[in-house]
Amino acid sequence: SAGPVGRPDSPAALAAIIDARLEAGWKKAGVKPAPVVDDAAFLRRASLDLVGRVPTVAEVREFLADTSPDK
């Protein structure tokens, strides 16, 4: 749903809009998203993509120790 000026009402609504647009682009280009991976592989991939290096041992331990679902 959208707020009064066409903005999503919540972060979840915005995420749904972004996800739908990404999925549409992937389908149009014939691209399949990578399968879901465990936390360690996710951290490695995200670190390489965002900062251009693998995470340090301390960063891995801290990330893996965090049990919150929105880490």
PQR file of N, CA, C, O and H, with PARSE charges and radii, in Angstrom:
ATOM      1  N   SER A   1       0.836  -1.190   0.000 -0.4000 1.5000
ATOM      2  CA  SER A   1       0.000   0.000   0.000 -0.0000 2.0000
ATOM      3  C   SER A   1       0.874   1.245   0.000  0.5500 1.7000
ATOM      4  O   SER A   1       2.049   1.195   0.364 -0.5500 1.4000
ATOM      5  N   ALA A   2       0.294   2.342  -0.406 -0.4000 1.5000
ATOM      6  CA  ALA A   2       1.065   3.572  -0.508 -0.0000 2.0000
ATOM      7  C   ALA A   2       0.507   4.641   0.411  0.5500 1.7000
ATOM      8  O   ALA A   2      -0.692   4.687   0.686 -0.5500 1.4000
ATOM      9  H   ALA A   2      -0.661   2.382  -0.702  0.4000 1.0000
ATOM     10  N   GLY A   3       1.390   5.491   0.874 -0.4000 1.5000
ATOM     11  CA  GLY A   3       1.011   6.599   1.728 -0.0000 2.0000
ATOM     12  C   GLY A   3       0.392   7.712   0.904  0.5500 1.7000
ATOM     13  O   GLY A   3       0.131   7.538  -0.286 -0.5500 1.4000
ATOM     14  H   GLY A   3       2.364   5.454   0.651  0.4000 1.0000
ATOM     15  N   PRO A   4       0.156   8.862   1.537 -0.5600 1.5000
ATOM     16  CA  PRO A   4      -0.561   9.953   0.874  0.2800 2.0000
ATOM     17  C   PRO A   4       0.142  10.522  -0.349  0.5500 1.7000
ATOM     18  O   PRO A   4      -0.531  11.058  -1.229 -0.5500 1.4000
ATOM     19  N   VAL A   5       1.461  10.430  -0.445 -0.4000 1.5000
ATOM     20  CA  VAL A   5       2.158  10.986  -1.602 -0.0000 2.0000
ATOM     21  C   VAL A   5       2.765   9.888  -2.462  0.5500 1.7000
ATOM     22  O   VAL A   5       3.763  10.117  -3.145 -0.5500 1.4000
ATOM     23  H   VAL A   5       2.008   9.994   0.270  0.4000 1.0000
ATOM     24  N   GLY A   6       2.169   8.687  -2.436 -0.4000 1.5000
ATOM     25  CA  GLY A   6       2.641   7.592  -3.258 -0.0000 2.0000
ATOM     26  C   GLY A   6       3.831   6.859  -2.688  0.5500 1.7000
ATOM     27  O   GLY A   6       4.483   6.089  -3.393 -0.5500 1.4000
ATOM     28  H   GLY A   6       1.358   8.501  -1.881  0.4000 1.0000
ATOM     29  N   ARG A   7       4.124   7.086  -1.424 -0.4000 1.5000
ATOM     30  CA  ARG A   7       5.233   6.391  -0.782 -0.0000 2.0000
ATOM     31  C   ARG A   7       4.698   5.189  -0.016  0.5500 1.7000
ATOM     32  O   ARG A   7       3.586   5.232   0.511 -0.5500 1.4000
ATOM     33  H   ARG A   7       3.594   7.712  -0.851  0.4000 1.0000
ATOM     34  N   PRO A   8       5.481   4.118   0.047 -0.5600 1.5000
ATOM     35  CA  PRO A   8       5.036   2.952   0.820  0.2800 2.0000
ATOM     36  C   PRO A   8       4.836   3.316   2.288  0.5500 1.7000
ATOM     37  O   PRO A   8       5.526   4.180   2.827 -0.5500 1.4000
ATOM     38  N   ASP A   9       3.880   2.641   2.921 -0.4000 1.5000
ATOM     39  CA  ASP A   9       3.560   2.905   4.321 -0.0000 2.0000
ATOM     40  C   ASP A   9       4.585   2.339   5.292  0.5500 1.7000
ATOM     41  O   ASP A   9       4.663   2.786   6.436 -0.5500 1.4000
ATOM     42  H   ASP A   9       3.320   1.939   2.482  0.4000 1.0000
ATOM     43  N   SER A  10       5.366   1.369   4.855 -0.4000 1.5000
ATOM     44  CA  SER A  10       6.285   0.709   5.779 -0.0000 2.0000
ATOM     45  C   SER A  10       7.517   0.221   5.025  0.5500 1.7000
ATOM     46  O   SER A  10       7.503   0.123   3.798 -0.5500 1.4000
ATOM     47  H   SER A  10       5.303   1.006   3.926  0.4000 1.0000
ATOM     48  N   PRO A  11       8.575  -0.082   5.760 -0.5600 1.5000
ATOM     49  CA  PRO A  11       9.751  -0.667   5.107  0.2800 2.0000
ATOM     50  C   PRO A  11       9.416  -1.975   4.390  0.5500 1.7000
ATOM     51  O   PRO A  11       9.969  -2.260   3.327 -0.5500 1.4000
ATOM     52  N   ALA A  12       8.518  -2.764   4.962 -0.4000 1.5000
ATOM     53  CA  ALA A  12       8.138  -4.030   4.326 -0.0000 2.0000
ATOM     54  C   ALA A  12       7.441  -3.780   2.992  0.5500 1.7000
ATOM     55  O   ALA A  12       7.661  -4.513   2.027 -0.5500 1.4000
ATOM     56  H   ALA A  12       8.069  -2.533   5.825  0.4000 1.0000
ATOM     57  N   ALA A  13       6.600  -2.744   2.936 -0.4000 1.5000
ATOM     58  CA  ALA A  13       5.912  -2.416   1.680 -0.0000 2.0000
ATOM     59  C   ALA A  13       6.918  -1.943   0.633  0.5500 1.7000
ATOM     60  O   ALA A  13       6.810  -2.303  -0.539 -0.5500 1.4000
ATOM     61  H   ALA A  13       6.421  -2.149   3.719  0.4000 1.0000
ATOM     62  N   LEU A  14       7.885  -1.146   1.050 -0.4000 1.5000
ATOM     63  CA  LEU A  14       8.922  -0.696   0.122 -0.0000 2.0000
ATOM     64  C   LEU A  14       9.746  -1.879  -0.373  0.5500 1.7000
ATOM     65  O   LEU A  14      10.055  -1.966  -1.561 -0.5500 1.4000
ATOM     66  H   LEU A  14       7.972  -0.853   2.002  0.4000 1.0000
ATOM     67  N   ALA A  15      10.103  -2.789   0.532 -0.4000 1.5000
ATOM     68  CA  ALA A  15      10.863  -3.981   0.142 -0.0000 2.0000
ATOM     69  C   ALA A  15      10.082  -4.809  -0.870  0.5500 1.7000
ATOM     70  O   ALA A  15      10.667  -5.336  -1.816 -0.5500 1.4000
ATOM     71  H   ALA A  15       9.852  -2.718   1.497  0.4000 1.0000
ATOM     72  N   ALA A  16       8.780  -4.930  -0.688 -0.4000 1.5000
ATOM     73  CA  ALA A  16       7.951  -5.697  -1.625 -0.0000 2.0000
ATOM     74  C   ALA A  16       7.947  -5.055  -3.008  0.5500 1.7000
ATOM     75  O   ALA A  16       7.987  -5.760  -4.016 -0.5500 1.4000
ATOM     76  H   ALA A  16       8.305  -4.501   0.080  0.4000 1.0000
ATOM     77  N   ILE A  17       7.898  -3.726  -3.064 -0.4000 1.5000
ATOM     78  CA  ILE A  17       7.928  -3.019  -4.340 -0.0000 2.0000
ATOM     79  C   ILE A  17       9.271  -3.250  -5.039  0.5500 1.7000
ATOM     80  O   ILE A  17       9.321  -3.548  -6.232 -0.5500 1.4000
ATOM     81  H   ILE A  17       7.865  -3.154  -2.244  0.4000 1.0000
ATOM     82  N   ILE A  18      10.349  -3.108  -4.279 -0.4000 1.5000
ATOM     83  CA  ILE A  18      11.689  -3.312  -4.845 -0.0000 2.0000
ATOM     84  C   ILE A  18      11.848  -4.748  -5.325  0.5500 1.7000
ATOM     85  O   ILE A  18      12.343  -4.984  -6.428 -0.5500 1.4000
ATOM     86  H   ILE A  18      10.309  -2.866  -3.309  0.4000 1.0000
ATOM     87  N   ASP A  19      11.429  -5.713  -4.503 -0.4000 1.5000
ATOM     88  CA  ASP A  19      11.527  -7.122  -4.887 -0.0000 2.0000
ATOM     89  C   ASP A  19      10.757  -7.402  -6.179  0.5500 1.7000
ATOM     90  O   ASP A  19      11.250  -8.119  -7.050 -0.5500 1.4000
ATOM     91  H   ASP A  19      11.026  -5.522  -3.607  0.4000 1.0000
ATOM     92  N   ALA A  20       9.567  -6.847  -6.306 -0.4000 1.5000
ATOM     93  CA  ALA A  20       8.748  -7.071  -7.503 -0.0000 2.0000
ATOM     94  C   ALA A  20       9.428  -6.494  -8.737  0.5500 1.7000
ATOM     95  O   ALA A  20       9.417  -7.116  -9.799 -0.5500 1.4000
ATOM     96  H   ALA A  20       9.167  -6.264  -5.599  0.4000 1.0000
ATOM     97  N   ARG A  21      10.014  -5.320  -8.606 -0.4000 1.5000
ATOM     98  CA  ARG A  21      10.694  -4.711  -9.751 -0.0000 2.0000
ATOM     99  C   ARG A  21      11.939  -5.502 -10.141  0.5500 1.7000
ATOM    100  O   ARG A  21      12.212  -5.695 -11.326 -0.5500 1.4000
ATOM    101  H   ARG A  21      10.022  -4.815  -7.743  0.4000 1.0000
ATOM    102  N   LEU A  22      12.687  -5.955  -9.148 -0.4000 1.5000
ATOM    103  CA  LEU A  22      13.859  -6.783  -9.448 -0.0000 2.0000
ATOM    104  C   LEU A  22      13.442  -8.073 -10.148  0.5500 1.7000
ATOM    105  O   LEU A  22      14.037  -8.464 -11.153 -0.5500 1.4000
ATOM    106  H   LEU A  22      12.465  -5.798  -8.185  0.4000 1.0000
ATOM    107  N   GLU A  23      12.420  -8.726  -9.614 -0.4000 1.5000
ATOM    108  CA  GLU A  23      11.953  -9.984 -10.211 -0.0000 2.0000
ATOM    109  C   GLU A  23      11.500  -9.774 -11.651  0.5500 1.7000
ATOM    110  O   GLU A  23      11.788 -10.598 -12.519 -0.5500 1.4000
ATOM    111  H   GLU A  23      11.937  -8.409  -8.798  0.4000 1.0000
ATOM    112  N   ALA A  24      10.797  -8.683 -11.909 -0.4000 1.5000
ATOM    113  CA  ALA A  24      10.344  -8.404 -13.274 -0.0000 2.0000
ATOM    114  C   ALA A  24      11.544  -8.215 -14.207  0.5500 1.7000
ATOM    115  O   ALA A  24      11.545  -8.710 -15.334 -0.5500 1.4000
ATOM    116  H   ALA A  24      10.563  -8.013 -11.205  0.4000 1.0000
ATOM    117  N   GLY A  25      12.554  -7.502 -13.733 -0.4000 1.5000
ATOM    118  CA  GLY A  25      13.753  -7.304 -14.545 -0.0000 2.0000
ATOM    119  C   GLY A  25      14.485  -8.604 -14.811  0.5500 1.7000
ATOM    120  O   GLY A  25      14.962  -8.839 -15.921 -0.5500 1.4000
ATOM    121  H   GLY A  25      12.553  -7.100 -12.817  0.4000 1.0000
ATOM    122  N   TRP A  26      14.575  -9.458 -13.785 -0.4000 1.5000
ATOM    123  CA  TRP A  26      15.227 -10.763 -13.947 -0.0000 2.0000
ATOM    124  C   TRP A  26      14.483 -11.616 -14.972  0.5500 1.7000
ATOM    125  O   TRP A  26      15.098 -12.236 -15.840 -0.5500 1.4000
ATOM    126  H   TRP A  26      14.187  -9.267 -12.883  0.4000 1.0000
ATOM    127  N   LYS A  27      13.152 -11.642 -14.864 -0.4000 1.5000
ATOM    128  CA  LYS A  27      12.364 -12.438 -15.809 -0.0000 2.0000
ATOM    129  C   LYS A  27      12.555 -11.940 -17.233  0.5500 1.7000
ATOM    130  O   LYS A  27      12.725 -12.733 -18.159 -0.5500 1.4000
ATOM    131  H   LYS A  27      12.652 -11.138 -14.159  0.4000 1.0000
ATOM    132  N   LYS A  28      12.527 -10.626 -17.404 -0.4000 1.5000
ATOM    133  CA  LYS A  28      12.688 -10.035 -18.728 -0.0000 2.0000
ATOM    134  C   LYS A  28      14.060 -10.391 -19.321  0.5500 1.7000
ATOM    135  O   LYS A  28      14.176 -10.643 -20.520 -0.5500 1.4000
ATOM    136  H   LYS A  28      12.389  -9.981 -16.652  0.4000 1.0000
ATOM    137  N   ALA A  29      15.089 -10.409 -18.478 -0.4000 1.5000
ATOM    138  CA  ALA A  29      16.447 -10.701 -18.936 -0.0000 2.0000
ATOM    139  C   ALA A  29      16.763 -12.192 -18.946  0.5500 1.7000
ATOM    140  O   ALA A  29      17.836 -12.597 -19.394 -0.5500 1.4000
ATOM    141  H   ALA A  29      14.995 -10.204 -17.503  0.4000 1.0000
ATOM    142  N   GLY A  30      15.838 -13.008 -18.455 -0.4000 1.5000
ATOM    143  CA  GLY A  30      16.075 -14.445 -18.403 -0.0000 2.0000
ATOM    144  C   GLY A  30      17.087 -14.853 -17.347  0.5500 1.7000
ATOM    145  O   GLY A  30      17.775 -15.864 -17.490 -0.5500 1.4000
ATOM    146  H   GLY A  30      14.967 -12.680 -18.091  0.4000 1.0000
ATOM    147  N   VAL A  31      17.171 -14.067 -16.292 -0.4000 1.5000
ATOM    148  CA  VAL A  31      18.141 -14.321 -15.223 -0.0000 2.0000
ATOM    149  C   VAL A  31      17.436 -14.991 -14.048  0.5500 1.7000
ATOM    150  O   VAL A  31      16.326 -14.612 -13.673 -0.5500 1.4000
ATOM    151  H   VAL A  31      16.612 -13.247 -16.176  0.4000 1.0000
ATOM    152  N   LYS A  32      18.102 -15.997 -13.473 -0.4000 1.5000
ATOM    153  CA  LYS A  32      17.571 -16.640 -12.279 -0.0000 2.0000
ATOM    154  C   LYS A  32      18.419 -16.210 -11.086  0.5500 1.7000
ATOM    155  O   LYS A  32      19.647 -16.268 -11.154 -0.5500 1.4000
ATOM    156  H   LYS A  32      19.003 -16.305 -13.777  0.4000 1.0000
ATOM    157  N   PRO A  33      17.785 -15.778  -9.990 -0.5600 1.5000
ATOM    158  CA  PRO A  33      18.560 -15.379  -8.817  0.2800 2.0000
ATOM    159  C   PRO A  33      19.299 -16.570  -8.217  0.5500 1.7000
ATOM    160  O   PRO A  33      18.878 -17.718  -8.359 -0.5500 1.4000
ATOM    161  N   ALA A  34      20.393 -16.277  -7.552 -0.4000 1.5000
ATOM    162  CA  ALA A  34      21.166 -17.326  -6.890 -0.0000 2.0000
ATOM    163  C   ALA A  34      20.325 -17.952  -5.781  0.5500 1.7000
ATOM    164  O   ALA A  34      19.481 -17.280  -5.188 -0.5500 1.4000
ATOM    165  H   ALA A  34      20.735 -15.344  -7.436  0.4000 1.0000
ATOM    166  N   PRO A  35      20.553 -19.235  -5.497 -0.5600 1.5000
ATOM    167  CA  PRO A  35      19.799 -19.864  -4.409  0.2800 2.0000
ATOM    168  C   PRO A  35      20.181 -19.283  -3.053  0.5500 1.7000
ATOM    169  O   PRO A  35      21.247 -18.688  -2.896 -0.5500 1.4000
ATOM    170  N   VAL A  36      19.306 -19.463  -2.090 -0.4000 1.5000
ATOM    171  CA  VAL A  36      19.562 -19.003  -0.728 -0.0000 2.0000
ATOM    172  C   VAL A  36      20.751 -19.783  -0.175  0.5500 1.7000
ATOM    173  O   VAL A  36      20.867 -20.992  -0.378 -0.5500 1.4000
ATOM    174  H   VAL A  36      18.440 -19.947  -2.217  0.4000 1.0000
ATOM    175  N   VAL A  37      21.638 -19.068   0.531 -0.4000 1.5000
ATOM    176  CA  VAL A  37      22.830 -19.694   1.102 -0.0000 2.0000
ATOM    177  C   VAL A  37      22.838 -19.485   2.617  0.5500 1.7000
ATOM    178  O   VAL A  37      22.037 -18.720   3.154 -0.5500 1.4000
ATOM    179  H   VAL A  37      21.544 -18.086   0.696  0.4000 1.0000
ATOM    180  N   ASP A  38      23.753 -20.175   3.296 -0.4000 1.5000
ATOM    181  CA  ASP A  38      23.860 -20.003   4.740 -0.0000 2.0000
ATOM    182  C   ASP A  38      24.479 -18.638   5.067  0.5500 1.7000
ATOM    183  O   ASP A  38      24.942 -17.927   4.176 -0.5500 1.4000
ATOM    184  H   ASP A  38      24.404 -20.797   2.860  0.4000 1.0000
ATOM    185  N   ASP A  39      24.479 -18.288   6.350 -0.4000 1.5000
ATOM    186  CA  ASP A  39      24.947 -16.972   6.775 -0.0000 2.0000
ATOM    187  C   ASP A  39      26.405 -16.716   6.416  0.5500 1.7000
ATOM    188  O   ASP A  39      26.751 -15.601   6.024 -0.5500 1.4000
ATOM    189  H   ASP A  39      24.103 -18.866   7.074  0.4000 1.0000
ATOM    190  N   ALA A  40      27.260 -17.713   6.540 -0.4000 1.5000
ATOM    191  CA  ALA A  40      28.685 -17.522   6.252 -0.0000 2.0000
ATOM    192  C   ALA A  40      28.897 -17.199   4.774  0.5500 1.7000
ATOM    193  O   ALA A  40      29.669 -16.297   4.446 -0.5500 1.4000
ATOM    194  H   ALA A  40      26.979 -18.619   6.859  0.4000 1.0000
ATOM    195  N   ALA A  41      28.230 -17.914   3.890 -0.4000 1.5000
ATOM    196  CA  ALA A  41      28.360 -17.649   2.455 -0.0000 2.0000
ATOM    197  C   ALA A  41      27.765 -16.290   2.101  0.5500 1.7000
ATOM    198  O   ALA A  41      28.313 -15.562   1.274 -0.5500 1.4000
ATOM    199  H   ALA A  41      27.603 -18.646   4.157  0.4000 1.0000
ATOM    200  N   PHE A  42      26.645 -15.955   2.731 -0.4000 1.5000
ATOM    201  CA  PHE A  42      26.037 -14.642   2.497 -0.0000 2.0000
ATOM    202  C   PHE A  42      27.003 -13.532   2.880  0.5500 1.7000
ATOM    203  O   PHE A  42      27.204 -12.587   2.116 -0.5500 1.4000
ATOM    204  H   PHE A  42      26.200 -16.546   3.403  0.4000 1.0000
ATOM    205  N   LEU A  43      27.601 -13.644   4.060 -0.4000 1.5000
ATOM    206  CA  LEU A  43      28.528 -12.606   4.521 -0.0000 2.0000
ATOM    207  C   LEU A  43      29.710 -12.478   3.562  0.5500 1.7000
ATOM    208  O   LEU A  43      30.119 -11.366   3.228 -0.5500 1.4000
ATOM    209  H   LEU A  43      27.438 -14.411   4.680  0.4000 1.0000
ATOM    210  N   ARG A  44      30.252 -13.592   3.123 -0.4000 1.5000
ATOM    211  CA  ARG A  44      31.384 -13.554   2.194 -0.0000 2.0000
ATOM    212  C   ARG A  44      30.982 -12.858   0.895  0.5500 1.7000
ATOM    213  O   ARG A  44      31.700 -11.982   0.413 -0.5500 1.4000
ATOM    214  H   ARG A  44      29.920 -14.496   3.394  0.4000 1.0000
ATOM    215  N   ARG A  45      29.846 -13.242   0.332 -0.4000 1.5000
ATOM    216  CA  ARG A  45      29.400 -12.636  -0.930 -0.0000 2.0000
ATOM    217  C   ARG A  45      29.110 -11.152  -0.769  0.5500 1.7000
ATOM    218  O   ARG A  45      29.513 -10.340  -1.602 -0.5500 1.4000
ATOM    219  H   ARG A  45      29.263 -13.953   0.724  0.4000 1.0000
ATOM    220  N   ALA A  46      28.410 -10.797   0.306 -0.4000 1.5000
ATOM    221  CA  ALA A  46      28.069  -9.393   0.533 -0.0000 2.0000
ATOM    222  C   ALA A  46      29.329  -8.560   0.748  0.5500 1.7000
ATOM    223  O   ALA A  46      29.434  -7.448   0.231 -0.5500 1.4000
ATOM    224  H   ALA A  46      28.082 -11.456   0.983  0.4000 1.0000
ATOM    225  N   SER A  47      30.277  -9.090   1.502 -0.4000 1.5000
ATOM    226  CA  SER A  47      31.521  -8.359   1.742 -0.0000 2.0000
ATOM    227  C   SER A  47      32.294  -8.144   0.446  0.5500 1.7000
ATOM    228  O   SER A  47      32.787  -7.045   0.188 -0.5500 1.4000
ATOM    229  H   SER A  47      30.191  -9.994   1.922  0.4000 1.0000
ATOM    230  N   LEU A  48      32.399  -9.181  -0.359 -0.4000 1.5000
ATOM    231  CA  LEU A  48      33.098  -9.044  -1.640 -0.0000 2.0000
ATOM    232  C   LEU A  48      32.401  -8.015  -2.539  0.5500 1.7000
ATOM    233  O   LEU A  48      33.061  -7.196  -3.180 -0.5500 1.4000
ATOM    234  H   LEU A  48      31.999 -10.073  -0.149  0.4000 1.0000
ATOM    235  N   ASP A  49      31.073  -8.064  -2.582 -0.4000 1.5000
ATOM    236  CA  ASP A  49      30.323  -7.128  -3.425 -0.0000 2.0000
ATOM    237  C   ASP A  49      30.417  -5.693  -2.922  0.5500 1.7000
ATOM    238  O   ASP A  49      30.560  -4.765  -3.719 -0.5500 1.4000
ATOM    239  H   ASP A  49      30.537  -8.729  -2.062  0.4000 1.0000
ATOM    240  N   LEU A  50      30.338  -5.504  -1.610 -0.4000 1.5000
ATOM    241  CA  LEU A  50      30.244  -4.149  -1.064 -0.0000 2.0000
ATOM    242  C   LEU A  50      31.583  -3.498  -0.758  0.5500 1.7000
ATOM    243  O   LEU A  50      31.741  -2.294  -0.960 -0.5500 1.4000
ATOM    244  H   LEU A  50      30.221  -6.257  -0.963  0.4000 1.0000
ATOM    245  N   VAL A  51      32.550  -4.270  -0.274 -0.4000 1.5000
ATOM    246  CA  VAL A  51      33.834  -3.670   0.114 -0.0000 2.0000
ATOM    247  C   VAL A  51      35.027  -4.254  -0.622  0.5500 1.7000
ATOM    248  O   VAL A  51      36.154  -3.801  -0.425 -0.5500 1.4000
ATOM    249  H   VAL A  51      32.422  -5.248  -0.110  0.4000 1.0000
ATOM    250  N   GLY A  52      34.797  -5.260  -1.474 -0.4000 1.5000
ATOM    251  CA  GLY A  52      35.853  -5.786  -2.303 -0.0000 2.0000
ATOM    252  C   GLY A  52      36.856  -6.689  -1.609  0.5500 1.7000
ATOM    253  O   GLY A  52      37.974  -6.863  -2.093 -0.5500 1.4000
ATOM    254  H   GLY A  52      33.881  -5.628  -1.635  0.4000 1.0000
ATOM    255  N   ARG A  53      36.472  -7.258  -0.491 -0.4000 1.5000
ATOM    256  CA  ARG A  53      37.358  -8.172   0.227 -0.0000 2.0000
ATOM    257  C   ARG A  53      36.528  -9.160   1.029  0.5500 1.7000
ATOM    258  O   ARG A  53      35.356  -8.916   1.317 -0.5500 1.4000
ATOM    259  H   ARG A  53      35.563  -7.117  -0.098  0.4000 1.0000
ATOM    260  N   VAL A  54      37.149 -10.278   1.384 -0.4000 1.5000
ATOM    261  CA  VAL A  54      36.463 -11.228   2.257 -0.0000 2.0000
ATOM    262  C   VAL A  54      36.447 -10.651   3.669  0.5500 1.7000
ATOM    263  O   VAL A  54      37.319  -9.854   4.015 -0.5500 1.4000
ATOM    264  H   VAL A  54      38.101 -10.476   1.150  0.4000 1.0000
ATOM    265  N   PRO A  55      35.480 -11.035   4.480 -0.5600 1.5000
ATOM    266  CA  PRO A  55      35.421 -10.511   5.842  0.2800 2.0000
ATOM    267  C   PRO A  55      36.560 -11.068   6.699  0.5500 1.7000
ATOM    268  O   PRO A  55      37.088 -12.150   6.441 -0.5500 1.4000
ATOM    269  N   THR A  56      36.916 -10.304   7.712 -0.4000 1.5000
ATOM    270  CA  THR A  56      37.933 -10.763   8.651 -0.0000 2.0000
ATOM    271  C   THR A  56      37.349 -11.854   9.533  0.5500 1.7000
ATOM    272  O   THR A  56      36.133 -12.037   9.586 -0.5500 1.4000
ATOM    273  H   THR A  56      36.487  -9.425   7.922  0.4000 1.0000
ATOM    274  N   VAL A  57      38.212 -12.568  10.217 -0.4000 1.5000
ATOM    275  CA  VAL A  57      37.748 -13.602  11.149 -0.0000 2.0000
ATOM    276  C   VAL A  57      36.843 -12.981  12.202  0.5500 1.7000
ATOM    277  O   VAL A  57      35.804 -13.549  12.538 -0.5500 1.4000
ATOM    278  H   VAL A  57      39.200 -12.419  10.174  0.4000 1.0000
ATOM    279  N   ALA A  58      37.227 -11.817  12.726 -0.4000 1.5000
ATOM    280  CA  ALA A  58      36.414 -11.148  13.753 -0.0000 2.0000
ATOM    281  C   ALA A  58      35.033 -10.775  13.196  0.5500 1.7000
ATOM    282  O   ALA A  58      34.026 -10.937  13.885 -0.5500 1.4000
ATOM    283  H   ALA A  58      38.071 -11.355  12.452  0.4000 1.0000
ATOM    284  N   GLU A  59      34.982 -10.281  11.961 -0.4000 1.5000
ATOM    285  CA  GLU A  59      33.701  -9.920  11.354 -0.0000 2.0000
ATOM    286  C   GLU A  59      32.823 -11.151  11.173  0.5500 1.7000
ATOM    287  O   GLU A  59      31.617 -11.097  11.413 -0.5500 1.4000
ATOM    288  H   GLU A  59      35.800 -10.149  11.401  0.4000 1.0000
ATOM    289  N   VAL A  60      33.420 -12.255  10.754 -0.4000 1.5000
ATOM    290  CA  VAL A  60      32.654 -13.497  10.574 -0.0000 2.0000
ATOM    291  C   VAL A  60      32.107 -13.968  11.911  0.5500 1.7000
ATOM    292  O   VAL A  60      30.925 -14.294  12.019 -0.5500 1.4000
ATOM    293  H   VAL A  60      34.400 -12.300  10.559  0.4000 1.0000
ATOM    294  N   ARG A  61      32.949 -14.006  12.919 -0.4000 1.5000
ATOM    295  CA  ARG A  61      32.497 -14.469  14.236 -0.0000 2.0000
ATOM    296  C   ARG A  61      31.371 -13.596  14.780  0.5500 1.7000
ATOM    297  O   ARG A  61      30.391 -14.105  15.324 -0.5500 1.4000
ATOM    298  H   ARG A  61      33.910 -13.741  12.831  0.4000 1.0000
ATOM    299  N   GLU A  62      31.515 -12.283  14.633 -0.4000 1.5000
ATOM    300  CA  GLU A  62      30.477 -11.372  15.123 -0.0000 2.0000
ATOM    301  C   GLU A  62      29.166 -11.591  14.375  0.5500 1.7000
ATOM    302  O   GLU A  62      28.100 -11.648  14.989 -0.5500 1.4000
ATOM    303  H   GLU A  62      32.311 -11.870  14.191  0.4000 1.0000
ATOM    304  N   PHE A  63      29.242 -11.712  13.060 -0.4000 1.5000
ATOM    305  CA  PHE A  63      28.038 -11.902  12.250 -0.0000 2.0000
ATOM    306  C   PHE A  63      27.357 -13.221  12.583  0.5500 1.7000
ATOM    307  O   PHE A  63      26.139 -13.267  12.755 -0.5500 1.4000
ATOM    308  H   PHE A  63      30.108 -11.666  12.562  0.4000 1.0000
ATOM    309  N   LEU A  64      28.136 -14.289  12.675 -0.4000 1.5000
ATOM    310  CA  LEU A  64      27.554 -15.605  12.946 -0.0000 2.0000
ATOM    311  C   LEU A  64      27.006 -15.721  14.358  0.5500 1.7000
ATOM    312  O   LEU A  64      26.089 -16.505  14.603 -0.5500 1.4000
ATOM    313  H   LEU A  64      29.125 -14.252  12.535  0.4000 1.0000
ATOM    314  N   ALA A  65      27.560 -14.944  15.295 -0.4000 1.5000
ATOM    315  CA  ALA A  65      27.073 -14.968  16.678 -0.0000 2.0000
ATOM    316  C   ALA A  65      25.745 -14.230  16.831  0.5500 1.7000
ATOM    317  O   ALA A  65      25.014 -14.466  17.793 -0.5500 1.4000
ATOM    318  H   ALA A  65      28.305 -14.307  15.096  0.4000 1.0000
ATOM    319  N   ASP A  66      25.433 -13.352  15.904 -0.4000 1.5000
ATOM    320  CA  ASP A  66      24.182 -12.577  15.952 -0.0000 2.0000
ATOM    321  C   ASP A  66      23.036 -13.499  15.528  0.5500 1.7000
ATOM    322  O   ASP A  66      23.021 -13.994  14.401 -0.5500 1.4000
ATOM    323  H   ASP A  66      26.026 -13.161  15.123  0.4000 1.0000
ATOM    324  N   THR A  67      22.093 -13.726  16.417 -0.4000 1.5000
ATOM    325  CA  THR A  67      20.975 -14.625  16.116 -0.0000 2.0000
ATOM    326  C   THR A  67      19.703 -13.878  15.732  0.5500 1.7000
ATOM    327  O   THR A  67      18.668 -14.507  15.512 -0.5500 1.4000
ATOM    328  H   THR A  67      22.105 -13.324  17.332  0.4000 1.0000
ATOM    329  N   SER A  68      19.758 -12.557  15.646 -0.4000 1.5000
ATOM    330  CA  SER A  68      18.555 -11.817  15.282 -0.0000 2.0000
ATOM    331  C   SER A  68      18.192 -12.090  13.824  0.5500 1.7000
ATOM    332  O   SER A  68      19.082 -12.202  12.981 -0.5500 1.4000
ATOM    333  H   SER A  68      20.599 -12.046  15.824  0.4000 1.0000
ATOM    334  N   PRO A  69      16.910 -12.199  13.516 -0.5600 1.5000
ATOM    335  CA  PRO A  69      16.484 -12.538  12.151  0.2800 2.0000
ATOM    336  C   PRO A  69      16.744 -11.415  11.141  0.5500 1.7000
ATOM    337  O   PRO A  69      16.755 -11.669   9.937 -0.5500 1.4000
ATOM    338  N   ASP A  70      16.951 -10.197  11.601 -0.4000 1.5000
ATOM    339  CA  ASP A  70      17.153  -9.075  10.677 -0.0000 2.0000
ATOM    340  C   ASP A  70      18.586  -8.577  10.652  0.5500 1.7000
ATOM    341  O   ASP A  70      18.854  -7.420  10.328 -0.5500 1.4000
ATOM    342  H   ASP A  70      16.942  -9.991  12.580  0.4000 1.0000
ATOM    343  N   LYS A  71      19.513  -9.480  11.003 -0.4000 1.5000
ATOM    344  CA  LYS A  71      20.916  -9.051  11.023 -0.0000 2.0000
ATOM    345  C   LYS A  71      21.349  -8.683   9.643  0.5500 1.7000
ATOM    346  O   LYS A  71      22.499  -8.294   9.440 -0.5500 1.4000
ATOM    347  H   LYS A  71      19.296 -10.420  11.266  0.4000 1.0000
TER
END
